[in-house]
Amino acid sequence: VAKDLGLPLSALRDRGVRIIERGRTQYFALHGKTGHLVTSERIDREQLCESVQQCVLRCELIVEGEM
């Protein structure tokens, strides 16, 4: 994420970057040491997308401050 945004890794912490998802379960997190987007929960496709062939999980990345 840091690389994609063109920010140094320390800027992710300084700017209060956070991930917003719909629903109660947070499936994704930002790894503090690498800046990678990682899974934070087990993702059960059958439970989330029972009869849908294409399963999509959406999340938003919020970066405070000017870019």
C-alpha positions, 0 to 999 in steps of 0.5 A, spaced: 500 500 500 505 504 501 508 503 495 502 504 491 501 510 494 508 513 493 509 514 501 514 512 505 512 506 510 513 511 516 507 516 513 502 510 513 503 510 521 503 518 521 497 519 517 493 514 520 491 510 514 485 505 516 481 500 512 474 500 512 469 494 510 462 493 510 459 489 516 462 487 522 468 482 520 474 486 518 477 481 513 483 486 511 489 489 515 495 493 514 501 490 516 505 495 520 512 493 518 511 492 511 505 496 509 502 490 505 495 489 505 493 482 509 488 478 511 486 479 518 480 473 519 479 467 515 475 468 509 470 463 508 467 463 501 461 459 502 459 463 508 460 469 504 457 468 497 453 462 498 450 462 491 454 467 487 459 465 482 464 471 483 465 473 490 468 480 491 470 483 498 470 490 498 474 495 502 476 502 503 483 505 505 482 512 508 488 516 508 488 522 513 492 529 510 493 531 503 496 527 498 
